[in-house]
Amino acid sequence: MVAAGLLVLSLFTLALGKPLSQSAERLVVRSQVDVPRGFSYVGKASAEKTLNLRIALVQNNATGLEAALYDVSDPKSENYGHHLSKAEVEAMVAPSAETVQKVKAWLGKNNITAQTISPAGDWLSINVPVSKANALLDADFNEYTYDKTNTTVIRTLAYSIPETLKNDLAFVYPSVHFIPPIQKNTPAFEVVDVPRASKRSRSKRAGVPASCDQQITPQCLQALYNIPTTPASAQGNSLAVSGFGGEIANKDDLSEFLAALRPDAPDGTFNAVSVDNGITDGDGTTEASLDIQYTVGLATNVPTTFVSVGDQNQDGDLSGFLDIINFLLAQDQPPLVLTTSFGFNELAFINEPDLAVNLCNAYGQLGARGTSVLFASGDGGVSGPQASDACDGQQFEPTFPSGCPFLTSVGSTQGINPEVAASFSSGGFSNIFARPAYQDDAVAAYLDKLGNTNAGLFQTQGRAFPDVSTQGVQFIVDIGGQGQGVSGTSASSPTFASVVALLNDQLLNAGKSPLGFLNPLIYSSGSAAAFNDITEGSNPGCGTDGFPALEGWDPVTGFGTPDFNRLLALVTGSATGVSTPSGNATASATGNAAATSAASGKKHHHGGKHN
């Protein structure tokens, strides 16, 4: 499912098409790159060193899946909310039987056995020594280091595939892909006292404790955004938090946090599951503690799961980003909301964007099944995931996956009177993905107001982000009994995810579908009124002031911060009623949907009656 209007050329048109005399088969150069910024050549890789290579196969109906995603996510569609089942999504992204046979025959001829590593069968894995990889792909795998961490990787600057497979084999990874490690979107923290929930003095903003101008607690967010304190009660509701790099939340820390700051809901908890041998218990770490304490602490009584991704990754430099999505796609009931506070600099994907497109499409698969996928936009303003002067005098550096059009990117604000953009809030315009149609009106209006500011420093036709925002400065968390004040968009994404989970609770209890992919709704006519517009502040970087926050959508805070009551009125006015024969709400994630592809011209539908 390639993003509509992708800025890059079709990946296969990049093949040079020249024959190579190495074998009897005619080969075409699949990819060719230069050593990117931040990496250095070390030397030849050992011929005996084993490489774990992944082969992405061409999906058989990616275009149809993209059409179906929008069809079930657009409030104007008669199929809005009629999400696809697991089987229907897999049928669209699975490679054809002929494709599988041809690629496996090619590997078999070279005495290589492949393992299928994705639910739909569109990813294969092989283990081969460097010498065999060089021969198989007409490549030259060498050692390179990532200068910041002195981490060594084995990569090639070019590789080829048989011409007979150019319409079957999408790409081989990691081959020409130079991707720095994922980055947490948490710029700073400091030790503070954990306050107690209070009814003391209020600010001028009605009902908001005055202390919220200095530090943020669940009580602050409830007051600011009208988030209900009533426990959720819907059957089938769920919220997932992803964690990477050894991050873990601690249940004792959570209990202390809730006792101090949610004394009305002290029994909140979470489950932890492991992907790639991720840890599921231990002393709490900052990122995971923040994410869990502000999902469990806000989405009261919504079943919450921490998905801990370890370092035994099947997806190489993606550090488990694809592994966790394949893990969730393999479930009959994936979570209805997924929030992630990690990301990459999009620059790492720009010379070979196929991997970014494939991962973006995986988020689209979850969206088509009814999952709202949210990502922190990053903490570097216009200079990437973290503040950096490497881009001074050059083009702005957007983040990934926030540039993917099939997910919701969350930026940050700060302050109460007024609430303004947080200066670290990453935002801008993708250099890989074109602006989706749902953004056209909002982004065009912003660009008109922006005028010539930052001209030439960003791709005006790129997918713009973030989409929304919430507070992101000085969130109080409890780690080992000690308070910390944490800032970053990694505080904002779980906050907005909690709002979505509570909206889903209302919808499910009313016998309606969960929200699923949010953006067509967020950008729909009249939806801006459900947000608090942020019109002050900017996100400096790259030696500039970045983008200014202006009236309406902007690439610092999106449409602004949520108002739960107004959002509830919006979603209940456009949600589709779906009920089971027993009368209980059913989400698309139950796998009971009987939707068919929009490309086939048939309507999506659930079992049961429409309300």
Secondary structure, DSSP 8 states (H G I E B T S, - for coil): ---TT-SS--GGGG------TTSSS-EEEEEE----TTEEEEEE--TT-EEEEEEEE--TTHHHHHHHHHHHH-TTSTTTT----HHHHHHHHS--HHHHHHHHHHHHHTT---EE-STTS-EEEEEEEHHHHHHHHT---EEEEETTTTEEEEE-SEEEEEGGGTTTEEEEESSS------EES--EEEEE---------B-SSTT-BGGGGT-B-HHHHHHHHT---S----TT--EEEEEETT----HHHHHHHHHHH-TTSTT---EEEEETT---SSS--HHHHHHHHHHHTTSTT--EEEEEE-S--SSGGGTTHHHHHHHHHTSSS--SEEEE-EEEEGGGGTTSTHHHHHHHHHHHHHHHTT-EEEEE--BSTTSSSB--STTTTS----EETTT-TTSEEEEEEE-STT-EE-TT---EEEEEEE--GGGHHHHHHHHHHHTTTTTTSS-TTEEEE--EEEE-S-EEEEETTEEEEEESHHHHHHHHHHHHHHHHHHHHHTTB----S-HHHHTSTTGGGGEE---S-B--BTTB---B--SS-BTTTBT-EE-HHHHHHHHHHH--B-B-TTS-B--GGGTTB----GGGT----BSSB--
